[in-house]
Amino acid sequence: MGEYMFGNRLRSLRGKFDGLEVDTVWIIQPENRRYLSGFRAADGQLNESSGSLFITLDQALLLTDSRYTTQAQEEAVGFEVITHKQSLTDALAEIFDRLNTRRLGFEGGHVIWDLYQKATEKSSQHSPPVELIPLSSLVEEMREIKEPEEVAVLSRSAQLMGDVLARVIEELRPGQVEKDVAWRIETLIREQDADGAAFLPIVASGPKSALPHAIPTNRVVGQDEPIILDVGARVNGYCSDMTRTIFLGKAPSYFKEIYHVVREAQVSAIESIRPGMKTDEADSIARSCIEKAGFSDFFGHSLGHGIGLAPHESPAVGPLKPKALKQGMVFTVEPGIYIPGKGGVRLEEMVILEEDGAEVLTTNKDFYSF
């Protein structure tokens, strides 16, 4: 992804300035920062940042500290790199003077309260004072529509994850420990030359499969019980995400019924989704299948979520805050049924929305075999 692409993204961002009534935009969220500049450094924790972007109509600065200066100079496309000697907020006065900033738009959902208070103090003390303007989902909305180069990387990530998961399932035997299976997944992802896992693998067996985001434990995987494997890889920064529910041996009739309901809900949604459909309508297609089967109380999460540089990003494909699905969006379709104390079933595919419908990016292999 070269200079032309990053240049286009900056131009798109600058095209929004008039409507925002700001003269400078401050970007601190790691995926947004990478999307606009190519700077790949991650933030280890909420109160520690590897860098900030300050963008005006004619300038683009990347402010960082000495730990990341060289990396930023090598990776950031179209940005002047400035190394601050003390703290980010101590450097704000210099940035304001250099950019002639009067109205600074910042990412309201990502600047923590402590940083906001310090930035507010520095801004009010500046001569002339700088007004802080909270912005919502500015870059996130740009990231919703994937460029062809992004789709190609997402497809590679999905294919890699499918190959790894197929191998893990082939090797899986009763008596193995959930934690060991999770570690095997991470190891195989690394061996395929990926960046690493997109998130900690979920390996949830037996009654634990009723926990949508279960943490792998020392529980021993058993025969004839549901095992949920929710996994993702990261390739060149881009994530995959897929879920399979399998049974070692024979699926009990009760779970076989649940499995078929979940699969019907997933297929119905994938086959029906079209550009222009609202996210809540897509969710309701799958949810109605589950409700008709009598399991409405056991599907509590949304149908899916966008995926790209982050495992979970916009759009949220669920019953709340509906928005129109657009061609070029990549998101998951992952209905599930979870019975407390017994277990659950979830099936998840990644899809890209094309002009004529949703195309599955993840691989089915022979996972849907009964």
C-alpha positions as CSV (number, residue, x, y, z in Angstrom):
1,M,0.0,0.0,0.0
2,G,2.0,2.9,-1.3
3,E,2.2,6.7,-1.3
4,Y,-0.7,7.1,-3.7
5,M,-3.2,5.3,-1.4
6,F,-2.1,7.2,1.7
7,G,-2.3,10.4,-0.3
8,N,-5.9,9.6,-1.3
9,R,-6.8,8.9,2.3
10,L,-5.4,12.3,3.5
11,R,-7.3,14.0,0.7
12,S,-10.5,12.3,1.7
13,L,-10.0,13.4,5.3
14,R,-9.2,16.9,4.4
15,G,-12.4,17.0,2.3
16,K,-14.3,16.7,5.6
17,F,-12.8,19.7,7.3
18,D,-15.4,22.3,6.2
19,G,-18.3,20.3,7.8
20,L,-16.3,19.8,11.0
21,E,-15.4,23.4,11.5
22,V,-11.9,22.6,12.6
23,D,-8.5,23.6,11.2
24,T,-6.5,20.8,12.6
25,V,-7.3,17.1,13.3
26,W,-5.6,15.1,16.0
27,I,-5.5,11.3,15.4
28,I,-4.3,9.1,18.3
29,Q,-6.2,5.8,17.8
30,P,-3.6,3.2,16.6
31,E,-5.6,1.7,13.6
32,N,-6.7,5.1,12.5
33,R,-3.1,6.4,12.7
34,R,-1.9,3.4,10.6
35,Y,-4.7,3.8,8.1
36,L,-3.8,7.4,7.4
37,S,0.0,7.2,7.6
38,G,1.3,3.7,7.4
39,F,2.9,4.0,10.9
40,R,2.5,0.5,12.3
41,A,3.5,0.9,16.0
42,A,0.9,-0.3,18.5
43,D,0.0,1.3,21.8
44,G,0.8,-1.0,24.7
45,Q,-1.8,0.4,27.1
46,L,-4.4,3.2,27.2
47,N,-2.2,5.7,29.0
48,E,0.8,5.3,26.7
49,S,0.8,6.3,23.0
50,S,3.4,5.6,20.3
51,G,2.5,8.6,18.4
52,S,-0.1,11.2,17.2
53,L,-1.0,12.6,13.9
54,F,-1.8,16.3,13.5
55,I,-3.3,17.1,10.1
56,T,-4.3,20.4,8.5
57,L,-5.3,21.3,5.0
58,D,-1.7,21.6,3.9
59,Q,0.5,20.0,6.6
60,A,0.8,16.5,8.2
61,L,2.9,15.9,11.3
62,L,3.6,12.7,13.2
63,L,4.5,13.4,16.8
64,T,6.3,10.6,18.6
65,D,9.1,10.0,21.1
66,S,12.7,8.7,20.6
67,R,11.6,5.0,20.9
68,Y,9.7,5.3,17.6
69,T,11.4,8.1,15.6
70,T,13.3,5.8,13.2
71,Q,10.3,3.5,12.6
72,A,8.1,6.5,12.0
73,Q,10.5,8.0,9.5
74,E,10.7,4.7,7.6
75,E,7.0,4.0,7.6
76,A,4.9,7.2,7.7
77,V,4.0,8.2,4.2
78,G,3.7,12.0,3.6
79,F,4.2,13.0,7.2
80,E,6.9,15.1,8.8
81,V,8.1,13.3,11.9
82,I,8.7,15.3,15.1
83,T,10.3,13.8,18.2
84,H,9.1,15.3,21.5
85,K,11.5,15.4,24.4
86,Q,9.2,15.5,27.3
87,S,5.5,14.5,27.0
88,L,2.9,14.7,24.2
89,T,1.0,17.5,25.9
90,D,4.2,19.5,26.6
91,A,4.8,19.5,22.8
92,L,1.3,20.8,22.0
93,A,2.3,24.5,22.1
94,E,5.0,23.9,19.4
95,I,2.5,22.0,17.3
96,F,-0.1,24.7,17.6
97,D,2.4,27.4,16.6
98,R,3.7,25.4,13.7
99,L,0.2,24.6,12.3
100,N,-1.4,27.9,13.3
101,T,-4.1,25.9,15.1
102,R,-7.2,27.6,16.5
103,R,-9.7,24.8,16.5
104,L,-8.4,21.3,17.2
105,G,-10.6,18.3,16.4
106,F,-9.8,15.3,18.5
107,E,-11.0,11.7,18.6
108,G,-13.6,11.9,21.4
109,G,-13.9,8.1,21.7
110,H,-10.2,7.5,22.1
111,V,-8.6,10.3,24.1
112,I,-8.7,9.2,27.7
113,W,-9.9,11.7,30.4
114,D,-6.5,12.3,31.9
115,L,-5.0,13.2,28.5
116,Y,-8.0,15.3,27.7
117,Q,-7.6,17.4,30.9
118,K,-3.9,18.0,30.2
119,A,-4.6,18.9,26.6
120,T,-7.3,21.2,27.7
121,E,-5.0,23.0,30.1
122,K,-2.3,23.4,27.5
123,S,-4.8,24.6,24.9
124,S,-6.4,27.2,27.2
125,Q,-3.0,28.6,28.2
126,H,-1.8,28.9,24.6
127,S,-1.8,32.4,23.1
128,P,-4.2,32.6,21.4
129,P,-6.2,29.9,23.1
130,V,-7.0,26.7,21.1
131,E,-10.5,25.2,21.3
132,L,-10.8,21.5,21.5
133,I,-13.6,20.0,19.4
134,P,-14.6,16.3,19.9
135,L,-15.0,14.3,16.7
136,S,-16.8,11.0,16.4
137,S,-16.0,8.1,14.1
138,L,-14.2,10.4,11.6
139,V,-11.6,7.9,10.3
140,E,-13.6,4.8,11.3
141,E,-16.3,5.7,8.7
142,M,-13.5,6.1,6.1
143,R,-12.3,2.6,7.0
144,E,-15.7,1.0,6.5
145,I,-15.3,0.8,2.7
146,K,-12.3,-1.4,1.9
147,E,-10.1,-0.6,-1.0
148,P,-9.2,-3.5,-3.4
149,E,-5.7,-3.8,-1.9
150,E,-7.3,-4.1,1.5
151,V,-9.7,-6.8,0.3
152,A,-6.8,-8.8,-1.2
153,V,-5.0,-8.8,2.2
154,L,-8.2,-9.6,4.1
155,S,-8.7,-12.5,1.7
156,R,-5.2,-13.8,2.3
157,S,-5.7,-13.5,6.1
158,A,-9.0,-15.4,5.9
159,Q,-7.5,-18.2,3.7
160,L,-4.5,-18.6,6.0
161,M,-6.8,-18.8,9.0
162,G,-9.0,-21.4,7.3
163,D,-6.0,-23.6,6.5
164,V,-4.7,-23.4,10.1
165,L,-8.2,-24.2,11.5
166,A,-8.6,-27.1,9.2
167,R,-5.3,-28.6,10.5
168,V,-6.2,-28.0,14.1
169,I,-9.6,-29.6,13.7
170,E,-8.0,-32.6,12.0
171,E,-5.5,-33.0,14.9
172,L,-8.1,-32.4,17.7
173,R,-8.8,-35.4,20.0
174,P,-10.7,-36.0,23.2
175,G,-8.4,-35.5,26.2
176,Q,-6.6,-32.4,24.9
177,V,-6.7,-29.3,27.0
178,E,-8.3,-26.1,25.8
179,K,-5.2,-24.0,26.6
180,D,-3.0,-26.3,24.6
181,V,-5.4,-26.2,21.6
182,A,-5.3,-22.4,21.7
183,W,-1.6,-22.4,21.8
184,R,-1.4,-24.7,18.9
185,I,-3.6,-22.3,16.9
186,E,-1.3,-19.4,17.7
187,T,1.8,-21.4,16.8
188,L,0.5,-22.5,13.5
189,I,-0.6,-18.9,12.6
190,R,3.0,-17.7,13.3
191,E,4.4,-20.6,11.3
192,Q,2.4,-19.4,8.3
193,D,4.3,-16.1,8.5
194,A,1.4,-14.0,9.7
195,D,1.9,-11.1,12.0
196,G,0.3,-13.2,14.7
197,A,-3.2,-13.9,16.0
198,A,-5.7,-11.1,15.5
199,F,-7.0,-11.8,19.0
200,L,-6.6,-14.5,21.7
201,P,-8.2,-17.7,20.3
202,I,-11.4,-18.9,21.9
203,V,-11.5,-22.6,22.5
204,A,-14.7,-23.4,24.5
205,S,-15.8,-26.9,25.1
206,G,-18.8,-28.5,26.7
207,P,-20.9,-26.2,28.9
208,K,-18.3,-23.5,28.4
209,S,-19.4,-23.2,24.8
210,A,-22.4,-21.3,26.1
211,L,-20.0,-18.4,26.9
212,P,-19.7,-16.4,23.7
213,H,-16.2,-15.0,24.7
214,A,-15.0,-17.9,26.8
215,I,-11.3,-17.9,27.8
216,P,-9.4,-21.2,27.2
217,T,-8.8,-23.0,30.4
218,N,-7.3,-26.3,31.6
219,R,-10.6,-28.0,30.8
220,V,-10.2,-31.3,29.0
221,V,-12.0,-31.5,25.7
222,G,-14.5,-34.4,25.7
223,Q,-16.3,-36.7,23.3
224,D,-19.7,-35.9,21.8
225,E,-19.8,-32.3,23.1
226,P,-19.8,-28.9,21.3
227,I,-16.4,-27.2,20.9
228,I,-16.4,-23.6,19.7
229,L,-13.3,-22.4,18.0
230,D,-13.3,-18.7,17.3
231,V,-10.0,-17.6,15.7
232,G,-8.4,-15.0,13.6
233,A,-5.0,-14.1,12.1
234,R,-3.4,-10.8,11.3
235,V,-1.6,-10.4,8.0
236,N,0.1,-7.2,7.1
237,G,-2.0,-5.5,9.8
238,Y,-5.4,-6.9,8.5
239,C,-7.5,-9.3,10.6
240,S,-9.5,-12.4,9.8
241,D,-12.2,-13.8,12.1
242,M,-14.0,-17.1,11.8
243,T,-15.8,-19.5,14.1
244,R,-16.6,-23.2,13.8
245,T,-18.5,-25.4,16.2
246,I,-17.4,-29.1,16.0
247,F,-18.1,-32.3,17.8
248,L,-15.6,-35.1,18.4
249,G,-17.6,-38.2,17.8
250,K,-21.3,-37.8,17.5
251,A,-23.3,-34.7,18.0
252,P,-26.2,-35.2,20.5
253,S,-29.6,-34.8,18.8
254,Y,-30.3,-31.6,20.9
255,F,-27.2,-29.9,19.7
256,K,-27.7,-31.2,16.1
257,E,-31.0,-29.3,16.1
258,I,-29.4,-26.1,17.4
259,Y,-26.5,-26.4,14.9
260,H,-28.9,-26.7,12.0
261,V,-30.9,-23.7,13.2
262,V,-27.7,-21.6,13.5
263,R,-26.5,-22.7,10.1
264,E,-29.9,-21.9,8.5
265,A,-29.9,-18.4,10.1
266,Q,-26.4,-17.8,8.8
267,V,-27.0,-18.9,5.3
268,S,-30.3,-17.0,5.1
269,A,-28.6,-13.8,6.1
270,I,-25.6,-14.2,3.8
271,E,-27.9,-15.0,0.8
272,S,-30.2,-12.1,1.5
273,I,-27.9,-9.2,2.3
274,R,-27.6,-6.5,-0.4
275,P,-26.1,-3.0,-0.6
276,G,-28.6,-0.5,0.8
277,M,-30.0,-3.0,3.4
278,K,-29.9,-1.6,6.9
279,T,-27.8,-3.4,9.5
280,D,-30.8,-4.1,11.7
281,E,-32.6,-5.7,8.8
282,A,-29.7,-8.0,8.1
283,D,-29.6,-8.9,11.8
284,S,-33.4,-9.6,11.8
285,I,-33.1,-12.1,9.0
286,A,-30.9,-14.4,11.0
287,R,-32.7,-13.6,14.3
288,S,-36.1,-14.5,12.9
289,C,-34.8,-18.0,12.0
290,I,-33.6,-18.5,15.6
291,E,-36.9,-17.1,17.0
292,K,-39.0,-19.4,14.9
293,A,-37.1,-22.3,16.2
294,G,-37.9,-21.3,19.8
295,F,-34.4,-20.1,20.8
296,S,-35.0,-16.3,20.8
297,D,-33.8,-16.0,24.4
298,F,-30.5,-17.6,23.6
299,F,-29.1,-15.3,20.9
300,G,-28.0,-12.2,22.7
301,H,-25.3,-10.6,20.6
302,S,-25.4,-8.9,17.2
303,L,-25.2,-10.8,13.9
304,G,-21.8,-9.4,13.1
305,H,-19.2,-6.6,12.9
306,G,-16.9,-4.9,10.5
307,I,-13.3,-6.2,10.3
308,G,-10.1,-4.8,8.9
309,L,-7.2,-3.3,10.7
310,A,-9.1,-4.1,13.9
311,P,-10.9,-7.4,14.7
312,H,-14.0,-5.4,15.6
313,E,-14.7,-2.2,13.7
314,S,-17.6,-0.4,12.0
315,P,-20.2,-1.2,10.8
316,A,-21.9,-3.0,13.7
317,V,-24.4,-5.4,12.1
318,G,-27.0,-5.6,14.8
319,P,-30.4,-4.4,16.0
320,L,-29.1,-1.1,17.4
321,K,-28.2,2.2,15.6
322,P,-29.1,1.0,12.1
323,K,-27.1,2.2,9.1
324,A,-27.0,1.2,5.4
325,L,-24.7,-1.5,4.3
326,K,-22.6,-0.4,1.3
327,Q,-20.6,-2.1,-1.4
328,G,-17.0,-2.7,-0.3
329,M,-17.8,-3.3,3.4
330,V,-16.2,-6.4,4.9
331,F,-18.0,-7.8,8.0
332,T,-18.8,-11.0,9.8
333,V,-22.0,-13.0,9.9
334,E,-22.0,-15.0,13.1
335,P,-25.3,-16.1,14.6
336,G,-25.2,-18.3,17.7
337,I,-27.4,-20.1,20.3
338,Y,-26.1,-20.4,23.8
339,I,-27.8,-22.6,26.4
340,P,-26.5,-21.8,29.9
341,G,-25.1,-24.9,31.7
342,K,-25.3,-27.0,28.5
343,G,-23.3,-25.4,25.7
344,G,-23.7,-23.4,22.6
345,V,-23.2,-23.2,18.8
346,R,-21.8,-20.3,16.8
347,L,-20.8,-20.2,13.2
348,E,-19.0,-17.2,11.7
349,E,-18.0,-16.2,8.2
350,M,-16.3,-13.1,6.8
351,V,-18.0,-11.6,3.8
352,I,-17.4,-8.7,1.4
353,L,-20.5,-6.9,0.1
354,E,-20.4,-6.7,-3.6
355,E,-22.9,-5.1,-6.0
356,D,-25.1,-8.3,-6.2
357,G,-24.7,-9.5,-2.6
358,A,-22.3,-10.9,0.0
359,E,-19.3,-13.0,-1.1
360,V,-17.8,-15.2,1.6
361,L,-14.1,-14.7,2.2
362,T,-13.5,-17.4,4.8
363,T,-13.3,-21.0,3.7
364,N,-15.9,-23.6,4.6
365,K,-13.7,-26.7,3.9
366,D,-15.8,-29.6,5.2
367,F,-16.7,-28.1,8.5
368,Y,-20.4,-28.2,7.8
369,S,-20.7,-31.9,7.6
370,F,-23.9,-32.9,9.3
